[in-house]
């Protein structure tokens, strides 16, 4: 496999299925099956899940919620998603432990690097929920942070597009997908890979980001097998 240890970022919308709302059990099951296959091939996997299918903090602000309280609600939404994914992974025969940055026992285990790596080394999956535990940070930032902490070989960002393009492919028919891309070029060209905090953290800690289409769950193992899936952003 291309990477020994990865951090997979899954958006909440992806877990909501076609309309990106609520929990789509068939979609989550499909993700769990592919993640289990990757684990069985020897890849160690940590996962950060978003919560936008249930509640998005910034949308809450537009509706009158205080930003801090809205972000806290979004963090709780990610815990629900993480618990759901863990259930389906366990059904696939894979041990899955849900972690949170703030104490939430018995719903989830309080995060510590050593505990997470212990799970990975045992062939289980560590699911990181609750974002960074702080308001004003996205789950992209949480994914970058956890990727650095668990010493992942790469951060795989599962999205609804098949990589990073020279321009918006929906607006520019001549836009082409990058197979590889440097952090510096992505920054100079203002390409929307991740938010700036997350992007900078990966750049400074030399963690490549792979942006790929996760609407087809099979793309995960194609990518891990070395196929030309998505865009690799690196130093």
HUQUI-V435745 format. One record per helix or strand of 2 or more residues. SS is the DSSP state (h for helix, s for strand). FROM is the first residue (numbers start at 1). TO is the last residue. If there is no record, write none. Layout:
<<SS/FROM/TO> <SS/FROM/TO>>
//
This chain:
<<s/5/10> <h/12/15> <h/17/19> <h/25/40> <s/44/49> <h/57/62> <h/67/91> <s/96/100> <s/109/110> <h/113/121> <s/125/129> <h/139/149> <s/154/159> <s/180/182> <h/183/188> <h/196/204> <s/208/213> <h/219/224> <s/231/234>>
//
